[in-house]
């Protein structure tokens, strides 16, 4: 190759578009889609929970081909659906305290009743 040939000029990279700021933080032209890991971190839930529910179609989500994504509206809907009104204090179960080492005399596990031998019968004569 001859050394005196002119070099090909490179084009400068295109200028980056100016950021478009909105008051609500949502850009209509460039919606933000979150990966399951990002969405789980924002919702503070395990990623496996999010993936499982999305796979069962129990929560709103977007599939881009085989890739699972969540929009900001999806995350807001998940939060709104999970919100429950407080119902007051949860009732507690009362446990019976054991009275001793032996079971109650009326229970089936009582050792005071003799074991009965039952003869098993077959449904047909034989």
N, C-alpha and C positions, 0 to 999 in steps of 0.2 A: 504494500500500500504506500502511495507517495506521501511524503511528510508535509508537502506544501498545500494540501487541500484544506479548505476552511472547515472548522468544527460546526457541528449542528448545534443550534442554540436551543437551550431548554426554556420551556415556558415557565413563568413563575406560577406557584401554586395559587389556586383560586382563593380569593379573600373569604374568610369565614363570615357567615351571615351574622349580623348584629343580633345579640340576644334580645328577644321580645319579652318584656316583663309585663305580667298582668297582675291585677290586684288580688285575685283568688289563688294564684300559684298554679293555675291549670292552663296550659297552652292548647288550644283547639287544633292547631295544625300539627303538633308533635306530641301526641299523648304518651305518657310514661307508662310502660308495662314493666311490672316487677317479676323477677324470677321467683320460684317457690322459696328459695333461701332468703331473698330480700323481703318478700311478703311475710314470711314467718317471723323474721326479725322485727318487722314493723308491727305485726300483731302480737308479738311475744308469745308465740305458740310453737310447738315442735313442727319442723318441716314435714315429718312423716304424717302428722295429723292433717296438715293442709293438703298434702298430696292424696291421702286416702279419701278425704271428703270430696276433693275435686274429681277424683277418679269415679266416685259413686254419683257424681253430679248433685251433691248435697249443698254445695256452695257455688256461687257464680265464679266463673273462670273463663279464660280464653285459651284455645289451643291454636297455636301457629304451626300447622303441620302436626308433628308429634310433640312439640315443645309446649309446655304448660306455662302460662303467664297470667298475671293478675293486674287489672287496671286499678286506678285509685277509686273508681266507682264500685268495683268488685269488693275492695277492702272495706269501703264504707258500708256496703250492703251486708257483708259478713258481720261487721261490728253491730249494726242495727238489729240483725236477726238474732244475735246472741244476747242482746240486752234483755234483762228480765227485771221486772219490778221486785223490790224487796218484799218478802212474804212474812217477815217477822222471824222470831226465833224458831229454830227447828226443834221439833219434839224429840226428846231423848228417850231411849229405851230403858226401862227399869229391869235390872237383873235381880234374880232371886239369889239371896246369899245362901250358900250351903250350910246346913245345920250340923253336919257331922261327916264322918267318913263313910257311913253306910247310906245307900240310896233310900229314898222315901218308900215306906212299906206298900203304898198303893201303886208304885211304878212297876213297869214290866221287868225291870232289872232286879227286882227284889230277890234276895237269897233265902227268904223265909218260906216261899211257896215251893212245894215239891215240883220237880219237873215231871210232866206227864208224857207217857209214851203213847203216841197215837199210831194206830195201824193204818198204813196207807192203803187205800182201795184203788183199784184200777177201774176205769170206766167200762170195761168189757169183761165178761167172765173168761177165765182162762185157765 
